[in-house]
């Protein structure tokens, strides 16, 4: 069950990152492109990190993912 959930999180993160990359290429304004890139950094990477933590399942991995997510949210 956790493998399926991990795969769904990884797929969702990759999809968000792909859509944001397309948005960076296609959007006309600088600020719109910057907004798309920011969303890819937080949502896409966050979902991928959660998927990796679900796939591994150890407490050390969850701690590292939590620190990385907090860092992503603070720097964005």
PyMOL Python script that loads the backbone (N, CA, C, O; Angstrom):
from pymol import cmd

cmd.read_pdbstr("""\
ATOM      1  N   UNK A   1       0.818  -1.199   0.000  1.00  0.00           N
ATOM      2  CA  UNK A   1       0.000   0.000   0.000  1.00  0.00           C
ATOM      3  C   UNK A   1       0.860   1.261   0.000  1.00  0.00           C
ATOM      4  O   UNK A   1       0.576   2.220  -0.717  1.00  0.00           O
ATOM      5  N   UNK A   2       1.920   1.245   0.818  1.00  0.00           N
ATOM      6  CA  UNK A   2       2.775   2.430   0.851  1.00  0.00           C
ATOM      7  C   UNK A   2       3.564   2.594  -0.443  1.00  0.00           C
ATOM      8  O   UNK A   2       3.921   3.710  -0.820  1.00  0.00           O
ATOM      9  N   UNK A   3       3.835   1.486  -1.120  1.00  0.00           N
ATOM     10  CA  UNK A   3       4.538   1.580  -2.399  1.00  0.00           C
ATOM     11  C   UNK A   3       3.676   2.295  -3.430  1.00  0.00           C
ATOM     12  O   UNK A   3       4.166   3.131  -4.189  1.00  0.00           O
ATOM     13  N   UNK A   4       2.406   1.965  -3.450  1.00  0.00           N
ATOM     14  CA  UNK A   4       1.492   2.629  -4.371  1.00  0.00           C
ATOM     15  C   UNK A   4       1.355   4.111  -4.037  1.00  0.00           C
ATOM     16  O   UNK A   4       1.349   4.953  -4.934  1.00  0.00           O
ATOM     17  N   UNK A   5       1.248   4.422  -2.775  1.00  0.00           N
ATOM     18  CA  UNK A   5       1.146   5.813  -2.341  1.00  0.00           C
ATOM     19  C   UNK A   5       2.421   6.579  -2.677  1.00  0.00           C
ATOM     20  O   UNK A   5       2.357   7.732  -3.105  1.00  0.00           O
ATOM     21  N   UNK A   6       3.578   5.946  -2.486  1.00  0.00           N
ATOM     22  CA  UNK A   6       4.849   6.582  -2.834  1.00  0.00           C
ATOM     23  C   UNK A   6       4.918   6.849  -4.334  1.00  0.00           C
ATOM     24  O   UNK A   6       5.371   7.912  -4.757  1.00  0.00           O
ATOM     25  N   UNK A   7       4.473   5.894  -5.133  1.00  0.00           N
ATOM     26  CA  UNK A   7       4.472   6.082  -6.586  1.00  0.00           C
ATOM     27  C   UNK A   7       3.555   7.224  -6.995  1.00  0.00           C
ATOM     28  O   UNK A   7       3.887   7.994  -7.896  1.00  0.00           O
ATOM     29  N   UNK A   8       2.408   7.340  -6.344  1.00  0.00           N
ATOM     30  CA  UNK A   8       1.484   8.432  -6.664  1.00  0.00           C
ATOM     31  C   UNK A   8       2.076   9.792  -6.309  1.00  0.00           C
ATOM     32  O   UNK A   8       1.926  10.752  -7.065  1.00  0.00           O
ATOM     33  N   UNK A   9       2.748   9.879  -5.160  1.00  0.00           N
ATOM     34  CA  UNK A   9       3.388  11.139  -4.785  1.00  0.00           C
ATOM     35  C   UNK A   9       4.519  11.487  -5.743  1.00  0.00           C
ATOM     36  O   UNK A   9       4.670  12.649  -6.123  1.00  0.00           O
ATOM     37  N   UNK A  10       5.310  10.504  -6.135  1.00  0.00           N
ATOM     38  CA  UNK A  10       6.394  10.753  -7.079  1.00  0.00           C
ATOM     39  C   UNK A  10       5.861  11.190  -8.440  1.00  0.00           C
ATOM     40  O   UNK A  10       6.407  12.099  -9.065  1.00  0.00           O
ATOM     41  N   UNK A  11       4.807  10.547  -8.888  1.00  0.00           N
ATOM     42  CA  UNK A  11       4.207  10.913 -10.171  1.00  0.00           C
ATOM     43  C   UNK A  11       3.589  12.307 -10.113  1.00  0.00           C
ATOM     44  O   UNK A  11       3.716  13.082 -11.061  1.00  0.00           O
ATOM     45  N   UNK A  12       2.925  12.628  -9.013  1.00  0.00           N
ATOM     46  CA  UNK A  12       2.333  13.958  -8.865  1.00  0.00           C
ATOM     47  C   UNK A  12       3.412  15.034  -8.820  1.00  0.00           C
ATOM     48  O   UNK A  12       3.253  16.091  -9.430  1.00  0.00           O
ATOM     49  N   UNK A  13       4.501  14.781  -8.112  1.00  0.00           N
ATOM     50  CA  UNK A  13       5.594  15.747  -8.058  1.00  0.00           C
ATOM     51  C   UNK A  13       6.250  15.964  -9.405  1.00  0.00           C
ATOM     52  O   UNK A  13       6.572  17.093  -9.775  1.00  0.00           O
ATOM     53  N   UNK A  14       6.447  14.880 -10.137  1.00  0.00           N
ATOM     54  CA  UNK A  14       7.029  15.008 -11.475  1.00  0.00           C
ATOM     55  C   UNK A  14       6.089  15.748 -12.418  1.00  0.00           C
ATOM     56  O   UNK A  14       6.538  16.529 -13.258  1.00  0.00           O
ATOM     57  N   UNK A  15       4.790  15.508 -12.285  1.00  0.00           N
ATOM     58  CA  UNK A  15       3.814  16.195 -13.136  1.00  0.00           C
ATOM     59  C   UNK A  15       3.762  17.695 -12.843  1.00  0.00           C
ATOM     60  O   UNK A  15       3.699  18.511 -13.762  1.00  0.00           O
ATOM     61  N   UNK A  16       3.788  18.048 -11.566  1.00  0.00           N
ATOM     62  CA  UNK A  16       3.782  19.468 -11.201  1.00  0.00           C
ATOM     63  C   UNK A  16       5.048  20.146 -11.711  1.00  0.00           C
ATOM     64  O   UNK A  16       4.991  21.272 -12.205  1.00  0.00           O
ATOM     65  N   UNK A  17       6.186  19.473 -11.597  1.00  0.00           N
ATOM     66  CA  UNK A  17       7.444  20.043 -12.087  1.00  0.00           C
ATOM     67  C   UNK A  17       7.427  20.204 -13.604  1.00  0.00           C
ATOM     68  O   UNK A  17       7.931  21.196 -14.131  1.00  0.00           O
ATOM     69  N   UNK A  18       6.852  19.237 -14.301  1.00  0.00           N
ATOM     70  CA  UNK A  18       6.751  19.343 -15.755  1.00  0.00           C
ATOM     71  C   UNK A  18       5.842  20.495 -16.164  1.00  0.00           C
ATOM     72  O   UNK A  18       6.178  21.267 -17.063  1.00  0.00           O
ATOM     73  N   UNK A  19       4.700  20.611 -15.513  1.00  0.00           N
ATOM     74  CA  UNK A  19       3.790  21.706 -15.838  1.00  0.00           C
ATOM     75  C   UNK A  19       4.412  23.071 -15.524  1.00  0.00           C
ATOM     76  O   UNK A  19       4.210  24.033 -16.266  1.00  0.00           O
ATOM     77  N   UNK A  20       5.151  23.150 -14.446  1.00  0.00           N
ATOM     78  CA  UNK A  20       5.810  24.410 -14.109  1.00  0.00           C
ATOM     79  C   UNK A  20       6.906  24.741 -15.112  1.00  0.00           C
ATOM     80  O   UNK A  20       7.087  25.908 -15.458  1.00  0.00           O
ATOM     81  N   UNK A  21       7.643  23.735 -15.588  1.00  0.00           N
ATOM     82  CA  UNK A  21       8.667  23.980 -16.598  1.00  0.00           C
ATOM     83  C   UNK A  21       8.039  24.463 -17.901  1.00  0.00           C
ATOM     84  O   UNK A  21       8.581  25.347 -18.564  1.00  0.00           O
ATOM     85  N   UNK A  22       6.912  23.890 -18.264  1.00  0.00           N
ATOM     86  CA  UNK A  22       6.195  24.359 -19.458  1.00  0.00           C
ATOM     87  C   UNK A  22       5.710  25.784 -19.231  1.00  0.00           C
ATOM     88  O   UNK A  22       5.750  26.606 -20.146  1.00  0.00           O
ATOM     89  N   UNK A  23       5.250  26.084 -18.013  1.00  0.00           N
ATOM     90  CA  UNK A  23       4.811  27.435 -17.693  1.00  0.00           C
ATOM     91  C   UNK A  23       5.937  28.444 -17.777  1.00  0.00           C
ATOM     92  O   UNK A  23       5.727  29.571 -18.226  1.00  0.00           O
ATOM     93  N   UNK A  24       7.136  28.053 -17.348  1.00  0.00           N
ATOM     94  CA  UNK A  24       8.282  28.961 -17.437  1.00  0.00           C
ATOM     95  C   UNK A  24       8.601  29.266 -18.897  1.00  0.00           C
ATOM     96  O   UNK A  24       8.986  30.386 -19.233  1.00  0.00           O
ATOM     97  N   UNK A  25       8.441  28.280 -19.753  1.00  0.00           N
ATOM     98  CA  UNK A  25       8.726  28.498 -21.167  1.00  0.00           C
ATOM     99  C   UNK A  25       7.627  29.281 -21.873  1.00  0.00           C
ATOM    100  O   UNK A  25       7.921  30.063 -22.778  1.00  0.00           O
ATOM    101  N   UNK A  26       6.378  29.093 -21.484  1.00  0.00           N
ATOM    102  CA  UNK A  26       5.260  29.625 -22.255  1.00  0.00           C
ATOM    103  C   UNK A  26       4.680  30.940 -21.732  1.00  0.00           C
ATOM    104  O   UNK A  26       4.078  31.686 -22.505  1.00  0.00           O
ATOM    105  N   UNK A  27       4.840  31.238 -20.463  1.00  0.00           N
ATOM    106  CA  UNK A  27       4.214  32.436 -19.917  1.00  0.00           C
ATOM    107  C   UNK A  27       4.920  33.694 -20.435  1.00  0.00           C
ATOM    108  O   UNK A  27       6.140  33.705 -20.599  1.00  0.00           O
ATOM    109  N   UNK A  28       4.142  34.753 -20.689  1.00  0.00           N
ATOM    110  CA  UNK A  28       4.709  35.924 -21.360  1.00  0.00           C
ATOM    111  C   UNK A  28       5.477  36.883 -20.446  1.00  0.00           C
ATOM    112  O   UNK A  28       6.422  37.531 -20.895  1.00  0.00           O
ATOM    113  N   UNK A  29       5.094  36.981 -19.206  1.00  0.00           N
ATOM    114  CA  UNK A  29       5.638  38.006 -18.330  1.00  0.00           C
ATOM    115  C   UNK A  29       6.694  37.416 -17.402  1.00  0.00           C
ATOM    116  O   UNK A  29       6.633  36.240 -17.044  1.00  0.00           O
ATOM    117  N   UNK A  30       7.663  38.246 -17.017  1.00  0.00           N
ATOM    118  CA  UNK A  30       8.723  37.809 -16.117  1.00  0.00           C
ATOM    119  C   UNK A  30       8.170  37.345 -14.774  1.00  0.00           C
ATOM    120  O   UNK A  30       8.600  36.320 -14.246  1.00  0.00           O
ATOM    121  N   UNK A  31       7.231  38.086 -14.225  1.00  0.00           N
ATOM    122  CA  UNK A  31       6.698  37.754 -12.912  1.00  0.00           C
ATOM    123  C   UNK A  31       5.858  36.478 -12.947  1.00  0.00           C
ATOM    124  O   UNK A  31       5.850  35.715 -11.981  1.00  0.00           O
ATOM    125  N   UNK A  32       5.162  36.246 -14.039  1.00  0.00           N
ATOM    126  CA  UNK A  32       4.418  34.994 -14.178  1.00  0.00           C
ATOM    127  C   UNK A  32       5.368  33.803 -14.267  1.00  0.00           C
ATOM    128  O   UNK A  32       5.107  32.749 -13.688  1.00  0.00           O
ATOM    129  N   UNK A  33       6.480  33.977 -15.000  1.00  0.00           N
ATOM    130  CA  UNK A  33       7.468  32.907 -15.103  1.00  0.00           C
ATOM    131  C   UNK A  33       8.117  32.629 -13.752  1.00  0.00           C
ATOM    132  O   UNK A  33       8.366  31.477 -13.400  1.00  0.00           O
ATOM    133  N   UNK A  34       8.388  33.685 -13.004  1.00  0.00           N
ATOM    134  CA  UNK A  34       8.977  33.521 -11.688  1.00  0.00           C
ATOM    135  C   UNK A  34       8.019  32.784 -10.749  1.00  0.00           C
ATOM    136  O   UNK A  34       8.446  31.962  -9.938  1.00  0.00           O
ATOM    137  N   UNK A  35       6.727  33.084 -10.865  1.00  0.00           N
ATOM    138  CA  UNK A  35       5.714  32.415 -10.055  1.00  0.00           C
ATOM    139  C   UNK A  35       5.648  30.922 -10.393  1.00  0.00           C
ATOM    140  O   UNK A  35       5.537  30.087  -9.496  1.00  0.00           O
ATOM    141  N   UNK A  36       5.717  30.591 -11.676  1.00  0.00           N
ATOM    142  CA  UNK A  36       5.688  29.181 -12.090  1.00  0.00           C
ATOM    143  C   UNK A  36       6.919  28.438 -11.578  1.00  0.00           C
ATOM    144  O   UNK A  36       6.818  27.288 -11.150  1.00  0.00           O
ATOM    145  N   UNK A  37       8.070  29.084 -11.620  1.00  0.00           N
ATOM    146  CA  UNK A  37       9.285  28.436 -11.139  1.00  0.00           C
ATOM    147  C   UNK A  37       9.238  28.212  -9.628  1.00  0.00           C
ATOM    148  O   UNK A  37       9.730  27.200  -9.129  1.00  0.00           O
ATOM    149  N   UNK A  38       8.648  29.157  -8.909  1.00  0.00           N
ATOM    150  CA  UNK A  38       8.530  29.019  -7.460  1.00  0.00           C
ATOM    151  C   UNK A  38       7.602  27.869  -7.104  1.00  0.00           C
ATOM    152  O   UNK A  38       7.887  27.100  -6.185  1.00  0.00           O
ATOM    153  N   UNK A  39       6.499  27.746  -7.822  1.00  0.00           N
ATOM    154  CA  UNK A  39       5.570  26.649  -7.550  1.00  0.00           C
ATOM    155  C   UNK A  39       6.219  25.300  -7.826  1.00  0.00           C
ATOM    156  O   UNK A  39       5.949  24.330  -7.118  1.00  0.00           O
ATOM    157  N   UNK A  40       7.067  25.226  -8.840  1.00  0.00           N
ATOM    158  CA  UNK A  40       7.751  23.965  -9.122  1.00  0.00           C
ATOM    159  C   UNK A  40       8.708  23.617  -8.000  1.00  0.00           C
ATOM    160  O   UNK A  40       8.843  22.451  -7.629  1.00  0.00           O
ATOM    161  N   UNK A  41       9.371  24.628  -7.461  1.00  0.00           N
ATOM    162  CA  UNK A  41      10.323  24.373  -6.389  1.00  0.00           C
ATOM    163  C   UNK A  41       9.673  23.842  -5.136  1.00  0.00           C
ATOM    164  O   UNK A  41      10.204  22.936  -4.494  1.00  0.00           O
ATOM    165  N   UNK A  42       8.539  24.389  -4.783  1.00  0.00           N
ATOM    166  CA  UNK A  42       7.896  23.982  -3.529  1.00  0.00           C
ATOM    167  C   UNK A  42       7.003  22.764  -3.723  1.00  0.00           C
ATOM    168  O   UNK A  42       7.187  21.746  -3.056  1.00  0.00           O
ATOM    169  N   UNK A  43       6.052  22.859  -4.618  1.00  0.00           N
ATOM    170  CA  UNK A  43       5.075  21.780  -4.767  1.00  0.00           C
ATOM    171  C   UNK A  43       5.687  20.533  -5.404  1.00  0.00           C
ATOM    172  O   UNK A  43       5.493  19.422  -4.910  1.00  0.00           O
ATOM    173  N   UNK A  44       6.422  20.715  -6.492  1.00  0.00           N
ATOM    174  CA  UNK A  44       6.996  19.568  -7.185  1.00  0.00           C
ATOM    175  C   UNK A  44       8.030  18.840  -6.351  1.00  0.00           C
ATOM    176  O   UNK A  44       7.950  17.625  -6.172  1.00  0.00           O
ATOM    177  N   UNK A  45       8.998  19.580  -5.841  1.00  0.00           N
ATOM    178  CA  UNK A  45      10.039  18.950  -5.022  1.00  0.00           C
ATOM    179  C   UNK A  45       9.473  18.418  -3.710  1.00  0.00           C
ATOM    180  O   UNK A  45       9.909  17.375  -3.222  1.00  0.00           O
ATOM    181  N   UNK A  46       8.516  19.122  -3.145  1.00  0.00           N
ATOM    182  CA  UNK A  46       7.904  18.653  -1.906  1.00  0.00           C
ATOM    183  C   UNK A  46       7.206  17.326  -2.078  1.00  0.00           C
ATOM    184  O   UNK A  46       7.350  16.427  -1.250  1.00  0.00           O
ATOM    185  N   UNK A  47       6.449  17.200  -3.152  1.00  0.00           N
ATOM    186  CA  UNK A  47       5.762  15.935  -3.407  1.00  0.00           C
ATOM    187  C   UNK A  47       6.745  14.806  -3.693  1.00  0.00           C
ATOM    188  O   UNK A  47       6.536  13.675  -3.253  1.00  0.00           O
ATOM    189  N   UNK A  48       7.807  15.102  -4.420  1.00  0.00           N
ATOM    190  CA  UNK A  48       8.819  14.081  -4.693  1.00  0.00           C
ATOM    191  C   UNK A  48       9.508  13.649  -3.401  1.00  0.00           C
ATOM    192  O   UNK A  48       9.749  12.460  -3.187  1.00  0.00           O
ATOM    193  N   UNK A  49       9.824  14.617  -2.540  1.00  0.00           N
ATOM    194  CA  UNK A  49      10.465  14.270  -1.267  1.00  0.00           C
ATOM    195  C   UNK A  49       9.555  13.409  -0.395  1.00  0.00           C
ATOM    196  O   UNK A  49      10.017  12.459   0.237  1.00  0.00           O
ATOM    197  N   UNK A  50       8.281  13.734  -0.358  1.00  0.00           N
ATOM    198  CA  UNK A  50       7.346  12.920   0.422  1.00  0.00           C
ATOM    199  C   UNK A  50       7.235  11.512  -0.167  1.00  0.00           C
ATOM    200  O   UNK A  50       7.140  10.531   0.571  1.00  0.00           O
ATOM    201  N   UNK A  51       7.247  11.418  -1.490  1.00  0.00           N
ATOM    202  CA  UNK A  51       7.226  10.101  -2.133  1.00  0.00           C
ATOM    203  C   UNK A  51       8.451   9.272  -1.802  1.00  0.00           C
ATOM    204  O   UNK A  51       8.349   8.064  -1.589  1.00  0.00           O
ATOM    205  N   UNK A  52       9.611   9.914  -1.759  1.00  0.00           N
ATOM    206  CA  UNK A  52      10.842   9.200  -1.397  1.00  0.00           C
ATOM    207  C   UNK A  52      10.780   8.733   0.056  1.00  0.00           C
ATOM    208  O   UNK A  52      11.188   7.617   0.377  1.00  0.00           O
ATOM    209  N   UNK A  53      10.266   9.598   0.929  1.00  0.00           N
ATOM    210  CA  UNK A  53      10.154   9.215   2.343  1.00  0.00           C
ATOM    211  C   UNK A  53       9.176   8.060   2.523  1.00  0.00           C
ATOM    212  O   UNK A  53       9.413   7.171   3.341  1.00  0.00           O
ATOM    213  N   UNK A  54       8.089   8.063   1.772  1.00  0.00           N
ATOM    214  CA  UNK A  54       7.146   6.948   1.856  1.00  0.00           C
ATOM    215  C   UNK A  54       7.756   5.659   1.315  1.00  0.00           C
ATOM    216  O   UNK A  54       7.500   4.576   1.842  1.00  0.00           O
ATOM    217  N   UNK A  55       8.559   5.778   0.268  1.00  0.00           N
ATOM    218  CA  UNK A  55       9.173   4.582  -0.306  1.00  0.00           C
ATOM    219  C   UNK A  55      10.205   3.979   0.637  1.00  0.00           C
ATOM    220  O   UNK A  55      10.312   2.757   0.742  1.00  0.00           O
ATOM    221  N   UNK A  56      10.966   4.829   1.326  1.00  0.00           N
ATOM    222  CA  UNK A  56      11.990   4.318   2.238  1.00  0.00           C
ATOM    223  C   UNK A  56      11.385   3.936   3.582  1.00  0.00           C
ATOM    224  O   UNK A  56      11.570   2.816   4.058  1.00  0.00           O
ATOM    225  N   UNK A  57      10.669   4.860   4.182  1.00  0.00           N
ATOM    226  CA  UNK A  57       9.927   4.554   5.399  1.00  0.00           C
ATOM    227  C   UNK A  57      10.689   4.638   6.704  1.00  0.00           C
ATOM    228  O   UNK A  57      10.084   4.481   7.765  1.00  0.00           O
ATOM    229  N   UNK A  58      11.998   4.879   6.674  1.00  0.00           N
ATOM    230  CA  UNK A  58      12.740   4.939   7.930  1.00  0.00           C
ATOM    231  C   UNK A  58      12.567   6.307   8.590  1.00  0.00           C
ATOM    232  O   UNK A  58      12.238   7.293   7.930  1.00  0.00           O
ATOM    233  N   UNK A  59      12.792   6.345   9.887  1.00  0.00           N
ATOM    234  CA  UNK A  59      12.639   7.589  10.641  1.00  0.00           C
ATOM    235  C   UNK A  59      13.694   8.610  10.240  1.00  0.00           C
ATOM    236  O   UNK A  59      13.419   9.810  10.232  1.00  0.00           O
ATOM    237  N   UNK A  60      14.888   8.153   9.909  1.00  0.00           N
ATOM    238  CA  UNK A  60      15.949   9.071   9.494  1.00  0.00           C
ATOM    239  C   UNK A  60      15.586   9.770   8.182  1.00  0.00           C
ATOM    240  O   UNK A  60      15.846  10.961   8.012  1.00  0.00           O
ATOM    241  N   UNK A  61      14.995   9.030   7.275  1.00  0.00           N
ATOM    242  CA  UNK A  61      14.580   9.631   6.001  1.00  0.00           C
ATOM    243  C   UNK A  61      13.464  10.640   6.221  1.00  0.00           C
ATOM    244  O   UNK A  61      13.470  11.707   5.606  1.00  0.00           O
ATOM    245  N   UNK A  62      12.507  10.323   7.087  1.00  0.00           N
ATOM    246  CA  UNK A  62      11.430  11.269   7.376  1.00  0.00           C
ATOM    247  C   UNK A  62      11.975  12.539   8.014  1.00  0.00           C
ATOM    248  O   UNK A  62      11.482  13.631   7.730  1.00  0.00           O
ATOM    249  N   UNK A  63      12.979  12.413   8.867  1.00  0.00           N
ATOM    250  CA  UNK A  63      13.575  13.603   9.488  1.00  0.00           C
ATOM    251  C   UNK A  63      14.270  14.468   8.440  1.00  0.00           C
ATOM    252  O   UNK A  63      14.133  15.691   8.449  1.00  0.00           O
ATOM    253  N   UNK A  64      15.007  13.839   7.549  1.00  0.00           N
ATOM    254  CA  UNK A  64      15.695  14.597   6.489  1.00  0.00           C
ATOM    255  C   UNK A  64      14.705  15.267   5.549  1.00  0.00           C
ATOM    256  O   UNK A  64      14.910  16.410   5.139  1.00  0.00           O
ATOM    257  N   UNK A  65      13.636  14.562   5.207  1.00  0.00           N
ATOM    258  CA  UNK A  65      12.617  15.133   4.327  1.00  0.00           C
ATOM    259  C   UNK A  65      11.912  16.295   5.011  1.00  0.00           C
ATOM    260  O   UNK A  65      11.614  17.303   4.370  1.00  0.00           O
ATOM    261  N   UNK A  66      11.645  16.166   6.291  1.00  0.00           N
ATOM    262  CA  UNK A  66      10.999  17.261   7.031  1.00  0.00           C
ATOM    263  C   UNK A  66      11.877  18.501   7.061  1.00  0.00           C
ATOM    264  O   UNK A  66      11.388  19.615   6.875  1.00  0.00           O
ATOM    265  N   UNK A  67      13.164  18.316   7.292  1.00  0.00           N
ATOM    266  CA  UNK A  67      14.095  19.449   7.290  1.00  0.00           C
ATOM    267  C   UNK A  67      14.162  20.082   5.908  1.00  0.00           C
ATOM    268  O   UNK A  67      14.175  21.307   5.787  1.00  0.00           O
ATOM    269  N   UNK A  68      14.205  19.262   4.868  1.00  0.00           N
ATOM    270  CA  UNK A  68      14.264  19.785   3.500  1.00  0.00           C
ATOM    271  C   UNK A  68      12.994  20.545   3.144  1.00  0.00           C
ATOM    272  O   UNK A  68      13.066  21.584   2.487  1.00  0.00           O
ATOM    273  N   UNK A  69      11.835  20.051   3.564  1.00  0.00           N
ATOM    274  CA  UNK A  69      10.576  20.745   3.274  1.00  0.00           C
ATOM    275  C   UNK A  69      10.490  22.078   4.000  1.00  0.00           C
ATOM    276  O   UNK A  69      10.028  23.067   3.432  1.00  0.00           O
ATOM    277  N   UNK A  70      10.930  22.110   5.242  1.00  0.00           N
ATOM    278  CA  UNK A  70      10.940  23.379   5.985  1.00  0.00           C
ATOM    279  C   UNK A  70      11.881  24.366   5.306  1.00  0.00           C
ATOM    280  O   UNK A  70      11.553  25.546   5.177  1.00  0.00           O
ATOM    281  N   UNK A  71      13.044  23.896   4.873  1.00  0.00           N
ATOM    282  CA  UNK A  71      13.987  24.758   4.166  1.00  0.00           C
ATOM    283  C   UNK A  71      13.395  25.288   2.866  1.00  0.00           C
ATOM    284  O   UNK A  71      13.560  26.464   2.543  1.00  0.00           O
ATOM    285  N   UNK A  72      12.711  24.432   2.122  1.00  0.00           N
ATOM    286  CA  UNK A  72      12.068  24.868   0.878  1.00  0.00           C
ATOM    287  C   UNK A  72      11.019  25.953   1.145  1.00  0.00           C
ATOM    288  O   UNK A  72      10.965  26.961   0.441  1.00  0.00           O
ATOM    289  N   UNK A  73      10.206  25.737   2.146  1.00  0.00           N
ATOM    290  CA  UNK A  73       9.153  26.699   2.460  1.00  0.00           C
ATOM    291  C   UNK A  73       9.720  28.026   2.971  1.00  0.00           C
ATOM    292  O   UNK A  73       9.186  29.092   2.665  1.00  0.00           O
ATOM    293  N   UNK A  74      10.781  27.959   3.734  1.00  0.00           N
ATOM    294  CA  UNK A  74      11.370  29.198   4.271  1.00  0.00           C
ATOM    295  C   UNK A  74      12.104  30.000   3.193  1.00  0.00           C
ATOM    296  O   UNK A  74      12.077  31.231   3.217  1.00  0.00           O
ATOM    297  N   UNK A  75      12.746  29.330   2.266  1.00  0.00           N
ATOM    298  CA  UNK A  75      13.522  30.051   1.256  1.00  0.00           C
ATOM    299  C   UNK A  75      12.673  30.525   0.082  1.00  0.00           C
ATOM    300  O   UNK A  75      13.115  31.380  -0.685  1.00  0.00           O
ATOM    301  N   UNK A  76      11.494  30.002  -0.069  1.00  0.00           N
ATOM    302  CA  UNK A  76      10.639  30.463  -1.151  1.00  0.00           C
ATOM    303  C   UNK A  76       9.873  31.672  -0.712  1.00  0.00           C
ATOM    304  O   UNK A  76       9.088  32.220  -1.486  1.00  0.00           O
TER     305      UNK A  76
END
""", "prot")
cmd.dss("prot")
cmd.show_as("cartoon", "prot")
cmd.util.cbc("prot")
cmd.orient("prot")
